[in-house]
């Protein structure tokens, strides 16, 4: 996401618009403008607000909001693909202790059955 934020910042600077001016134009909090330009999209409110802020930011700079959103969705999809293998490894790692407990219980039950208890 950092590359999208940097690209948006370069667009703003290229048009000679300060962050404060963009804040006045868009009514987006300065903290959120900084978060967008630094690629910290997780700092934005969740749900539709994130998309609304990106669209409003784009309009404030005279950019096509649909193009900016397409770029955001493309980068977000790539980020999810990169994060996906790590998540599946984590899930397999958590299954190990459960499997061990089940195996130990099976051995215990088998031993008790064999001893006739």
Secondary structure, DSSP 8 states (H G I E B T S, - for coil): -HHHHHHHHHHHHHTT--HHHHHHHH---HHHHHHHHTT-GGGS-TTHHHHHHHHHHHHHTT--HHHHHHHHHHHHHHHHHHHHHHHHHHHHHHHHHHHHHHHHHHHHHHHHHHHT-
